[in-house]
């Protein structure tokens, strides 16, 4: 394929001088496909390791297989028969090598029963150790030793609902199962299914993104230090309970996205992949690239065939076994750069094409993963957590990209944090605001957000807490008219509205932030005396007597508006007026006109009343009821307020540049004053 045919290069003139390097992405991918014998078989046929390795029941007997090329002996060890998670080894069965580094053992049917525990004793030259199978799909923790064991799991779930239609514009509710309960403990899949799914549906979201599904020994890692990649975290419940949650979500029309961690793994040896057969390079780099200096974890060697086989099979497993509708790939920047992109200011295109720093093996893995996911499920969504801005991350593989459907616009929450730190009472530079909120690669789809789970982790704060500080503890009664508090509440709404109105192709919100959940997130750890105080969500704050309820209701109505007028996302935001010193911003998108006054003085926008009739669709203001109005052909926009109106599209420009026009008339007479 010639460089000039790649649409990624044609989409951005600055990429032309890097055409050879972009072509190299494809050349290396094709070489990797040949190396993995993907020329004669599909990716789906290749990614079936979970159907071969691990424990399986077939033809009246149990077959267990493991890949451990450095091992000289492996014993399959069975624990007690009482079905408890307490580990006591009782029976030992030697495995035999079956070629190509594989080991195998066949066991009589009666030897293993449902919920029995098992482990491996792995021996290598100069050492040995207990290990959990790399491909095990169920592990449980011994309450006495806190060690994990693999568990026989024989269940069959009958699905009730098909996956819903892929949302054209995903409105994503990011959630963590364990902290979704108000009581200070670990929540469960069943509780989330019964209590939270109906709430998410009613709130107006069309997708959920679940954090921490894969088994992780340290709860405080938020699920990002995975040990057992094919196992559902048992602290939340059983695999069938997770399936029931996903099934119910589908029945409610909710797309289910899984936060998938393939960027690193724990250092644990019993549970985990570290030194599995004594070889430090079996799954991870054996050299200086082995340790992730920032996270204290191990980095996969994506250049090895067994690693690609393991991770691609993992993608297929979650899609097919659990009917997952897509993935948010964690730590993509960390994978793409040998230095993990740490403390780097990506201010020049050269940095995206530095052959010494780009991890082409990781890039090829991500390309293969995206190809596989969309081959298995064309309607699936893949999202990249990628902070560097590398061109082509959310662009088709065949055109020189990495293949994700969306990339998170990670600069936006950073912008809001910096802006609020400088002033938590408004008076913001709206020219800079509009630039930051609309800055994206036009050819790539993005998802905007004000704050995800990252922005509220220990040491940080939620947006509402940044603005209200200690007043959040005393001034949140609905009847409280404290001006500082009312200003913060209005700004909280306006920040979300302007972020969603300028978003590229989707929107994300972390659980509880829609109603201004206070304080921060801090999981139980030694430093906080293992407290769950900040690892929960205070749903009782959604009380009509509190201002949190008002914030939650606003979020519902905001999403309802954008779902009704989802066609506006086919057009780019078009700047109409901005006044940085007065903190005024006015822009249109499709048939909606957005007017924001983040300043301290009333702003008068003239000569609109003659073109518009009727009432606004959405209003935000410090006063109650909102005092914004149309008077003498002029929009009166008070300090710290916003108005959204509908206009007829006749003469504005669409994304394609086609003239579709406007007459400037308000068409909808209904007012949704908030």
N, C-alpha and C positions, 0 to 999 in steps of 0.2 A: 504494500500500500504506500502510495506517495504521501509525503508530508502535507502537500497542499490540499489533499482530500479530507483531512481531518477537520471536522467542524469546530472542535475546540480551538484550534489555531485561527480559523477564520472568524471566530466570534470575538476575538480580542487581538487587535493589531500589535499590542506589545508582546504577544507570544510568538510572533513570527521568527524572531531571532533565536528562539528556543525550540524550533520545530524539530530539530534532530533529537533533542533530549526527550521531547514528548513522544516522538516516534519510537524512541528507545523503550519507553514504557510498554508499548505494544509488542515490540520485538522480544523483550525479556519475558513478557507474558506468554507469547507463543512458544518460546523456548521452554518455559516451565510446563506448559501444557503437554509438550512432546515428552519431556522428562517424566511426567506423571502418567504417560500413556493415555492422555485425554484426546488424542487424535482419533482413536478407534472406539472410544466409549464416552458416554455423557458424564458430565459432572455429577449428576444424580447417581449414576451407577458407581462412580468412584467413591462418593461420600456415604458409604454404607458400613463404616467400621463398627458402629454400635449394633449392627445386626449380626456381626461375626464375633467380635470381642465381647468380653464380659460373660455374665451368667445367663444361659438360655435353657429352656425346657423343650426337648424335642424327642419324639418317638419313644416316649416312656422313660427317658433318662435326662440327667442334667449334664450339659456341656459347658465348660468354662475355658475361656481362652484369654491369653494376655501377651502383649508384646514387650519383651525384655531381653534384648539381644546380648546384654552384658552379663546376664545371670548364668550361673553354673548349676543352680538347683532352685526349685520353687516348690513349696508345700502349700496346698490349699487347706486352710485351717477352719474348722467349724466350731462355733461356740455352743453354749448350752441350749436346750430345747424349750426353755420356758417363755420365750418370746419377749423378754425384757431387754432393755438396752445395756444390761450389765455384761461385760465381756469376761468369759471364762473359757479358754480353749479346751476342747475335749477330743476332737478327732482330727487327724492329720492325713492328707492324701497327697502323695508325691505327683507332681505334674511331669509331663514328658515334653522334650523339645520336638516341634513339628516342622521345623525349617524356617528360614528367613527371620530368625529372631523370635518366632512365635512359640508359645508354650500352651499345652492343652491337657485337660483331664476330663474323663467321663465318670459320672457318679450315678449309682442306682437311684431310682426315683424316690425310694423311701428314706434315703439319707438326709435329704433336705426338705424342710417344710416352710410354709409361709411364716415370715417374721423371724426366722432364725438368723443368727449373726455369723459372719465369716470374715476372714482376713487372709493375707498371704504372708508367708515367711520367705523372703527372697535372699538368696546367697550369691555372692560374687567373689572373685579373687581378692582375698584380704578383708572381707567383711560380710555382714548380713544385717537384715533389719525387717521389722514388721511393716507391711504396707497395705493400704486399701487399694483394691483394683482401680486402675486408671479409668475404666469404662463403667464403673458401678453406677446404678441409677437410684440408689437409696442408701443413705447413711444415717445413723443415729448416734447420739452422744451418751456415753456412760455417765450417769449422774454422780458417781463417786470419784472416778478418775478424770472425768471431763474429756476422755479420749473418745474418738469416733470409731465405729465399726460399720462395715457394709452389712446390709440386711436384705434377706430374700423378700421379694415383694411380688405377690401373685394377686393382681387385681385386674378387673376388666371394666372400663368405664364405657357406658353407652351414651354417645353424644346426642343431644336433643335439637340443637339449633345450628344452622349453617353459619359460616362467617358472614358478617354484614358486608354491604357494598363499600368499597374503598372510598373514604371521604375525599371530595375534590379539594377542600380546604380543611386540613386537620386542625381541630381545636383540642389540644392534648392536655389531659389531666395527669400530671406526674405524681405517682403515689408510692409509698412504702408500706407494705403490709403490717410490719411489726409495730410501727409508730402510729397506725391509723386508729388506735383506740385511745380513749381519754384516760382510762385507768393506767397507773404506772406499772406496766408490764409489757410483754410481747403480745401483740395482736395476732389473730389467726386468719387463715384464708376464709373460713366460714363466716367469721365476723365481718370481714371486708365485703364478702358477697352479699350478706343480708343487710348490712347497715350502710355501706358506702356506695355500692353500685347504683342503687336508686337515687341517691343524692347527686352523684356525678351526672347521671342521665338528666335529672331535673334541672341541674345547674346549666345545662346547655352544651356540655362537651360531647364530642363524638368519638373520642379515642382516649384510652388510658395507657399510660406508660408505667410499667411496674418495675421497681428497683429491687435488687437483692434476691432474685428467685433462685439463682444457683447457690449451692451449699458453700458456706463460708464459716470457718471456725470462730472468727472474732466478730461478734455482733457489732462492735463499735466501728468496723470498717465500712458500715453502711451497705455491705454486700459486694464491695469492690475488691476484696482480697479472696478470690475464689479458690477453693481446694478441690472440689469434686464437680466437674463441669457438666455432667449428665444427671446430677442429683438435685431434686427440689429441696430447698432448705427445710429440714424437718422441724425446725423451731416454729414454723408457721402452720404446719399440718402435713397431710399426706399428699402424694401425687394426685390422687383422685379428688381431693378437696380443691387443689389448684385447678384441675380440669373442670370441676363444677363451677368454680368462679369464672373461668374463661367462657364456659358454656353459657352461663347466665348473662355475662357481659354481651355476648353475641346476641342473645335473645332480646336484649335491650337496645341493640343496634350499635353497640360500642366496639370499635376496633381495639384490639389488644396488642400493644407493642411491648416487647421485652427488652430490658436493659441488659445487653449482652457484653460480658467482659472477656475479651480475647486479647487484651493488650498486655496482660501480665498475670502472675499467679503467686500464691503464698509460698513462703520458704519451707513450710511444714513438710516433714518427711513421712510420718505415719499416714495422715490424711494430706493429700497433695501429690504432686508429681516430682518433687525435688529428690534427686538421687534415687529414683525409683528402682533401678537395677544396679545402683552403685556408680553409674556413669553420669557425671554432672551435665553432659551434653546430650542426654537422651531427648529431652524436650526443650532445653534452654541453652543459651549460649554458654560455652565452657570458658570463655575469655573475659576480658574487662567489660564486655557488653552485658554480662550475665545479670548483674545487680542493677535494679532501678534505684538510682541514688536518691530520688525524691520520695519514693513510695515504700522503700524497704522490701521490695518484692523481686521476683525473678522475671526476666524477659524471654519470651519464646524465640526460638531460632526458626524463623519463618522460611528459611532456605531449605529445611529438611522435609523430605516427603512425608515422613510419619507425623510431623507436626501439622502440616497442611491437611493430611488425611484425618487427623484427630479433630481439628477445629472445624473443618467443613462438615464432617459427620455430626458434630455438635450442632451446627446450624440446622441441618436436616432433621435431626432428632427433635428439636424444640418445635419446628414447624409442623412435623407430621404427627408426633406423639401427643402434643399439647395444643394443636390448632392455633399456634401463635400466628398473628397477622403481620408481624414485622419486627424489626430490631432497631434499637438505638445502639450503635457500636460505641462503646466507651473508649476514651483515650486514643482516638485516631491520630492526633498530632504526635503523641508519644510513640506510636508505632512507626510513623512515616519518617522520623528523623532519628539518626543515631544518637544525637544528644537530647532526644525527646522534645526538642523545641523549648527547653527550659530557659527561662530568663533571656529569651531572644526577641528582639524587636524586628519583626518581619517587615522591613521598610523598603525592600527592593526585590524585584523578580528574581534576581540572581540567587537569592536565598532559597527559592523554591526548586532550584535546579542545580544545586551543589552536589555533584556526584560523590563527594567525600562524606556528605552528611545525610543524603537521602538513603533510606533503607528500602531498596527496590524489592527485596524479598517480601517485606511487609506489605508494600504497595501491591505486589502481585497477588499476595494472599487476599487482600481486601477486594481486588478486582474479581478474583475467583469466587469469593464469598457472595458478592453482589450478583454475579452471573448465576450462581447456584440458587440463591434465594428467589430470584425472579424466574428462573427456569421451573422451580418447584411450585411457586405460587406467584403468577403474574400480577396479582393484585396486591402483593405484599409491599410494605413501606420499609425502606432502610434510611436511617438518619445517622449522620456522622457528627460526633462531638469533636470538631476540628477547629482549633483556635488560630492557626497560623494564616489561614486564608489561601492555602495552596490552590492554584487554578485547577479546575477539573475534578475536584472531589465529588461534586454532585453533577456529574456529566457522564453520558453513556461510555462504557468501556470501548466499544468499537470506534468511537470518535476521539479517543485519546484520553478519556476520563477514568475515574476510579469506580464509578457506577452507582453511587448513592443516589437516592431519590431527593433527599434534602440534606442540608447542612444546618446546624444550629448557628444562629447569628449571635455568637458569644460576646461580641463587642458591646452589645446593647446593655446587658446588665452591668458591665463594667462602667459604661457611660453614666448610667443612673446612679451608681454608687458614688462616683467621683462628683457628679453634679450635686447630689444631696449633701455630700460632705462639705462642699463649698458653701452651700446655702440650703437649709432645710425649710425655707419659707417661700420658695419661688424666686421670681425675678431672674429667670434663667435666660441665657443667650439662645434664642429660638432659631437663629440661623445655624448655629453649631448643632442644635438639637435635631433639626430637620436633616442636616448632613449626616449625622451619626445614625439616625434611625432608618435612613434610606440607603445607606452605603452598603452595597452588596454587588456581587458579580451578577450582572443582568441575565447571563445565560444559565445560572444555577439557582435552583429553588432553595429558599431558606425558611427557617422557622424562627420567629422572633419571640422574645420573652423578657419580662422585667426581672424575674427572679426564679431560679430553679432551686433544687435542694442545695446546690453548691453555695449560693449566696447567703444561706442562713446557718451554715455549719459553725461549730464552736469557734469563737474568735471573731465571728461576723454577726450581722443582725439582719432582720427582715427590713423591708423598705419602710413599713409603717413605724417600726421601732426606731429607725434612724431619724425619722421626722418628729416623732412625739417624745422620744426619750422617756424620762420618768413619768411624764404626764399620762402615759398609756395606762398606768395603774390607778389613776384617780379621776380621769376626765372622760371616760368612755360611756357614761350614761347617755341615753338618747336625748334626754332633756337638757343636757349640758350645753351651754352656748358659748363656752370659752373660745374666743376668736382664734387663738393659736391652734387649738384642737380642731376646730371647724375647718381651718385652712389646711391642716395636714390631711384630714379626711378627704377634702375636695381634691387636693394634689394627688393623693393615692389613686383616686378614680381617674383623674386626668392623665396620669402617667400610664395607666393601663390602656386607656382609650387611645391615646396618641401612639402608643407602641403597637397596638393591634391595627389601628387605622393605617399605619405605614408599613406593616409587616409584609414580608415578601410573599410567602405562600402558605403560612400557617402560624399558629400561636400556641404557646405552652405556658402552663401555670403549675406550680408545685402545690400539693395538697395543703389546704388551709390558708394559703396566701391570698386567695380570692376574697376572704373576709378580713384580711389584715391580721393574721395570726401573730401574736406578740413574741418578742424575745428571739430565741435562736434555737438551733438543734444541737444537742449534745448527747451522744449515746452513753450508756453505762460503761464506766471505765474506772480504773483505780484512782485517777485524778479527781473524780467527782463522787468518790465513795460508792461507785456502782449504782448511781441514781438514774431512775427513769423519768425524772421530773421534766427534762427537756427533750425526751424521746417519745413524745406523744402529741396528740392534737386535741385541743380543748374545744370540742364541738359545742359544748354548752354555752359558749360565747355567742352562738347564733341565737340570741334572745332578742325579741323586738324591743326590749327595754334598753338594749346596748347598741352602740354605734357599729359594732361588728356586724350586726344583722343588716344594717343599711348598706354596708360595703358588700356583703354577700348578695343582697338583692340587686345592687347595681351591676355586679358581675353577670348575673343571670340575664338582665335586660340588655346589657352590652352584647353578650354572645347571641342573644335572640335577634338583635338588630343585624349583626354581621352574618348570621346564618340566613336571614331573610334576604339580605342584599349581598350574597356571596359573589354575585357577578362582578362586583367592583374590583375583585382581586385579579381580574383579567386586564386591568389598567394599572399603570404606575401612578403613585401619588404625584399630583401636579401642583407645584407651588403657586399660590395666588398672591400672597402677601406675607411679608415677615418684617418685624421691627425688633431687632435684637435688644435694643435698650429698653423698649417698652414691654419686652417679653411677649409679643403677640405673634401668633402663627396661624395662617389660614391656607388651607390647601384643599383640593378636591381629589376625589378618587371615584371614577365612574360617575354614578348618579348621586353621590353624596358629597356635601360640602362640610368641611370640618373647620371650626373657628375656636381657637384657644387663646386665652389671656392668662399667662402665667405671671403677669406683673401685678403691681400694687395700685394701679390706677385704672379707672374705667376707660375702655377703649371704644371709640365710635367708628364703625366701618360704614362709610357712606355709599349711597346710590345702589342699594341692594333691595330696599323695600319695594321700589317700583317694578323690580323684576321678579319678586317673590311674593307669594301670598300663602297664608296658612301658618301653622305652628311648627316648631322644631320637632324632630323625631326624638332627640335625646338632649338633655341639658344637665350640666353639672355646675354647682355654685356653692359658695359658703353659706348663702342665705337659704332659708326654707319658708315659702317656696322660692325657687330660683328667680332672680330678678332680671335675667337677660330678656331682651325684648326687641321688637322691630318698631321703630318710631320715626315718623317723617322720613321714610325711605332710608333709614339708617339702622344697622344692627348696633344695639347697645350691649356691650360685653363687659360686665363688671369685673373687678379684680378677682383673680383666681376663679375662673369659670370657663365653661366650654359649651358650645352649641353644635349640634349636628342637624343639617337640613337636607332634604332630598330635592334634587333639581333634575330637570328633564335633559337627557343627553341628546344634543343635536350637533354641537360644533366643537367638542373637545377632541383631543387626540388620544387614540388608544395606544397600547404598547406597540402595535404594528405601524404606528404613524398614520393610520387611516383617519380621515376627518369624520368624526361622528357627532360633533357639535353640541350646543346648549342654548336653551332659551332662558335659563335662570329662573324657572318657576318651581315653587314648592308644590309637590304633587300630593303629598300625604298630609292630611289635616290633623292627624292624631298626634298628641303630645305625650312623650314619655318623660316627664320631668322627674329628675332624681335628686 
